[in-house]
């Protein structure tokens, strides 16, 4: 059985999902004003940094380690 994450970890995981959705949206500029390539690269870098910060959270790391230990991931 998959362990249930704490509310805090669940919120962080939802934040990661939102950031990933944002990152994927950067490839589809249809809803955004035209921008230069540098702006897109900077937006992508900032989004990746935000994801890495969320993944560095000790609760998230512990939860993901537990899922790996259970061979779920």
Secondary structure by P-SEA (a helix, b strand, c coil): cbbbbcaaaaaaaaaaaaaaaaaaacccccccccccaaaaaaaaaaaaaaaaaaaacaaaaaaaaaaaaaccc
